Amino acid sequence: MDQREVIDERVRDAKRHVSALKGFYSHLIVFAFVMLLLLAVNILTVTPWWVQWVFLGWGTGVIAHALFVFSNMTAFVRDWEARQIKAYLAKRSGDSS
């Protein structure tokens, strides 16, 4: 792998990371906006409290998304994908079809 390919790979990694960050922040903003809206609806209606269940469920998803984006999980998944692709291609090259 020459230096140009290394630089190209780093640029692709950076673009993937920025895309993942953008996706997470979009998720977080939508979560906050919808939760405020649902909290207002829950306060203004005469019903038992239910908004906390939405917060807990969706909040768990937001936390999982954050862990995926801000931890080494993305590198782990990328390496796993590369291994799976390599294994699949090796298996397919051995097929006689």
C-alpha positions, 0 to 999 in steps of 0.5 A, a space after each residue: 500500500 503506497 502513501 497515496 492509498 494510506 491517505 485516501 483510506 484516512 480520508 475515507 475513515 474521517 468522512 465515515 466518522 464525520 457522517 456517524 457524528 452527524 447522524 448521532 447529533 441529528 438523532 439527539 436533536 430529534 430526541 430532545 425536540 420530540 421529548 419536549 413536545 411529548 412532555 408538554 402533551 403529558 403535562 397539558 392532558 389530564 392523564 397519568 404520567 407516561 412520557 417517562 417510558 418513551 424517554 427511557 426506551 428512546 433514551 436507551 437507543 440514544 445512549 447506544 448510538 452514542 456508545 457506538 459513535 464515540 467508542 472504538 465500536 466503529 473500528 471493531 465493526 469496520 474490522 469485522 465487516 472487512 473480515 467477513 467480506 474477505 471470508 466471503 470472497 475467499 469462499 466464493 473464489 473456491 466455488 466452481 459455479 
